Amino acid sequence: VIDENKVPAQLNVHVGNDAATEVNVTYTTVEDTTTVITIQKAEGGEKMYFEGTSYQGIGGKYIHEIAVNGLEPYTEYIYTVGDGFNTYDGTFKTALAKNDETTFTFAYLADTQVSNASNAKALGATLAEVNNMNPDFVYLAGDVTDTNNNESQWEWLFSNDGAFPTGGQDMFANSLVAVTQGNHDNNEMYQ
């Protein structure tokens, strides 16, 4: 039976220490549940399982973190996260191996800076278009939200009430993401 409080949300796949062979997957749930990912090459093959950890974060949600390693460079993977009943599926492609000169594509976004529901709708449209472009990875150059500890802003980043309500979730769950920290992502500077 599906329990909406245990369904993964705010899911993202970001580069690991070696972006060609490692990724870090994070997501949230309202209630704590098992933190696990099942992953395999998109073209088929053996399934791999990784367990992670969870902790209660901002707004009382549970933040789940899973480190995945042993992947092949520049390979598309499909995955499922969640406890087996309450799940979310996605895809991503690992980065090229070091010194590989193969051509690749990426999307560069700066100052997405979600601060309210209105600009989240516009960003949802942008992120839906990025997802449709299917880049090899997405680089976010900081200031992802306006205030790093405002849970509403993070929720709007992934889901909004606009024409592309899941644009953020779709992009973050289906693209390898690299993010650098901006001044709004670390707003203790201003307190």
Phi, psi and omega per residue, in radians:
V1 nan 2.252 -3.135
I2 -1.282 2.296 3.087
D3 -2.012 1.827 -3.080
E4 -0.927 -0.470 3.128
N5 -1.290 -0.193 3.138
K6 -2.020 0.071 3.108
V7 -1.360 2.249 3.129
P8 -1.045 2.419 3.084
A9 -2.430 3.023 3.120
Q10 0.838 0.769 -3.068
L11 -1.425 2.400 3.013
N12 -2.597 2.642 3.125
V13 -2.065 2.003 -3.116
H14 -2.154 2.793 -3.029
V15 -1.048 2.549 3.031
G16 -1.638 -2.904 3.124
N17 -1.043 -0.655 3.026
D18 -2.054 1.776 -3.032
A19 -1.088 -0.276 3.135
A20 -1.437 -0.400 -3.042
T21 -2.303 -0.053 -3.081
E22 -2.407 2.455 2.986
V23 -2.349 2.753 3.021
N24 -2.043 2.261 -3.116
V25 -1.983 2.281 3.061
T26 -2.274 2.619 3.057
Y27 -2.786 2.954 3.131
T28 -2.105 2.737 2.946
T29 -2.437 2.738 3.120
V30 -1.292 -0.731 3.079
E31 -1.939 2.658 3.133
D32 -1.220 2.529 3.138
T33 -2.739 3.078 3.134
T34 -1.040 2.419 3.138
T35 -1.875 1.803 -3.062
V36 -2.612 2.629 3.044
I37 -2.277 2.428 2.979
T38 -1.948 2.243 -3.022
I39 -2.442 2.547 3.036
Q40 -2.726 2.828 3.080
K41 -1.050 2.514 3.140
A42 -1.082 -0.531 3.137
E43 -1.399 0.003 3.129
G44 1.870 3.115 -3.134
G45 2.164 -2.988 -3.067
E46 -1.197 2.389 3.072
K47 -1.424 2.489 3.074
M48 -2.040 2.563 3.139
Y49 -2.147 2.366 3.077
F50 -2.329 2.396 3.044
E51 -1.811 2.694 3.131
G52 -2.316 -2.791 -3.120
T53 -2.197 2.861 3.064
S54 -2.431 2.716 3.063
Y55 -2.643 2.754 -3.139
Q56 -1.454 2.211 -3.063
G57 -1.985 -2.706 -3.124
I58 -0.989 2.391 3.082
G59 1.278 0.150 3.093
G60 1.460 -0.080 3.103
K61 -1.234 2.780 3.069
Y62 -1.700 2.272 3.125
I63 -1.778 2.181 -3.107
H64 -1.885 2.344 -3.131
E65 -2.263 2.291 3.124
I66 -2.341 2.196 3.035
A67 -1.656 2.198 -3.126
V68 -2.008 2.282 3.127
N69 -2.380 3.089 -3.141
G70 1.348 0.364 3.133
L71 -1.501 2.867 3.110
E72 -1.685 2.497 3.128
P73 -1.063 2.551 3.034
Y74 0.814 0.884 -3.095
T75 -2.220 2.389 3.097
E76 -1.466 2.367 3.132
Y77 -2.168 2.608 2.962
I78 -1.955 2.620 -3.098
Y79 -2.621 2.841 3.013
T80 -2.345 2.255 3.036
V81 -1.970 2.684 3.107
G82 2.182 -3.117 -2.990
D83 -1.501 0.122 3.139
G84 1.838 -0.555 3.084
F85 -1.830 -0.704 -3.100
N86 -1.889 1.735 -2.955
T87 -2.307 2.948 3.035
Y88 -2.493 2.377 -3.126
D89 -1.903 2.603 3.085
G90 -2.766 -3.127 3.107
T91 -2.440 2.766 3.007
F92 -2.818 2.892 3.063
K93 -2.126 2.328 3.076
T94 -1.230 2.859 -3.129
A95 -1.340 2.928 3.048
L96 -1.160 2.670 3.048
A97 -1.192 2.681 3.123
K98 -0.945 2.376 3.121
N99 1.242 0.100 3.054
D100 -1.301 2.290 -3.069
E101 -1.784 0.319 3.098
T102 -1.130 2.482 3.091
T103 -1.218 2.458 3.107
F104 -2.481 2.894 3.110
T105 -2.089 2.641 3.041
F106 -2.621 2.770 3.050
A107 -1.902 2.371 3.141
Y108 -1.982 2.105 3.118
L109 -2.179 2.402 3.118
A110 -2.277 2.491 3.048
D111 0.922 0.897 3.033
T112 -1.084 -0.587 2.907
Q113 0.627 0.943 3.084
V114 -1.010 2.190 3.122
S115 -2.226 -0.331 -3.131
N116 -2.687 2.978 -3.079
A117 -1.110 -0.569 -3.110
S118 -1.171 -0.880 -3.121
N119 -1.295 -0.313 3.034
A120 -1.168 -0.592 3.107
K121 -1.131 -0.759 3.109
A122 -1.133 -0.743 3.124
L123 -1.145 -0.637 3.088
G124 -0.985 -0.704 3.105
A125 -1.151 -0.733 3.123
T126 -1.113 -0.809 -3.108
L127 -1.188 -0.558 3.047
A128 -1.109 -0.707 3.104
E129 -1.169 -0.719 3.068
V130 -1.029 -0.781 3.128
N131 -1.075 -0.706 3.110
N132 -1.132 -0.509 3.113
M133 -1.228 -0.391 3.132
N134 0.923 0.967 3.127
P135 -1.224 2.817 3.099
D136 -1.160 -0.573 2.987
F137 -2.763 2.908 3.130
V138 -2.107 2.265 3.102
Y139 -1.910 2.120 3.093
L140 -1.842 2.049 -3.038
A141 -1.607 0.859 2.991
G142 1.501 2.946 -3.120
D143 0.948 0.959 -3.113
V144 -1.152 -0.793 3.010
T145 -2.100 2.991 3.140
D146 -1.342 -0.625 -3.123
T147 -2.347 2.042 -2.962
N148 -1.056 -0.470 -3.078
N149 -1.843 0.382 3.106
N150 -1.756 1.772 -3.057
E151 -1.066 -0.590 3.112
S152 -1.036 -0.709 3.139
Q153 -1.134 -0.673 3.092
W154 -1.165 -0.703 3.095
E155 -1.089 -0.756 3.114
W156 -1.104 -0.596 3.114
L157 -1.008 -0.713 -3.075
F158 -1.583 -0.500 -3.046
S159 -2.607 2.372 -3.112
N160 -2.484 3.092 -3.126
D161 -1.750 0.356 -3.094
G162 -1.575 -2.843 -3.128
A163 -1.209 -0.376 3.117
F164 -2.183 1.215 -2.978
P165 -1.101 -0.449 -3.138
T166 -1.957 0.332 -3.115
G167 -0.969 -0.779 3.129
G168 -1.161 -0.874 -3.130
Q169 -1.055 -0.734 -3.134
D170 -1.093 -0.759 -3.121
M171 -1.180 -0.845 -3.095
F172 -1.160 -0.532 -3.113
A173 -1.452 -0.271 -3.029
N174 -2.166 0.283 3.111
S175 -2.424 2.490 2.985
L176 -1.285 2.231 -3.023
V177 -2.063 2.406 2.976
A178 -2.108 2.273 -3.070
V179 -2.245 2.388 2.991
T180 -1.898 2.663 -3.069
Q181 -1.468 2.299 3.068
G182 -1.834 3.079 -3.107
N183 -1.133 -0.506 3.107
H184 -1.379 -0.371 3.087
D185 -1.349 -0.271 3.130
N186 -2.321 1.139 -2.963
N187 -1.365 0.123 3.039
E188 -1.049 -0.372 3.114
M189 -0.999 -0.492 -3.012
Y190 -1.753 0.013 -3.076
Q191 -1.615 nan nan
